[in-house]
């Protein structure tokens, strides 16, 4: 109830899990229903549309990337009109094959381009600072 004349009055809030964008207000003394309250910093419809479009573009980009990867993974063979051994079409030079293998075996470069900025890299543990477990001592027989 941001900006209303009833600001500062004591109320009880009722949060409904399926309505995450609002809460229901009840008077603190009489428990009469006062109405819904919405967040004062809610995004505008224009921002919501821009966010929805950006998410859709990102999903489309990943879907296209998956389609290209599936297409590149399937072998292609030359057409023939007589019975013959299949002849692959995607023959590459040795340097092209080596470049593609390097690219496919080291995905770290692509991960930086696709990394989410809100996730940070975890630091690698330093073995000198770790507490090492004690070695298990064999129980001695006390006979």
Secondary structure, 3 states (H helix, E strand, C coil): CCCCCCCCCCEEEEECCCCCCEEEEEECCCCCEEEEEECCCCCCHHHHHHHHHHHHHHHHHHHHHHHHHHHHHCCCECCCCCCCCCCECCCCCHHHHHHHHHHHHCCHHHHHHHCCCCCCCCCCCCCCCCCCCCCCCCCCCCC
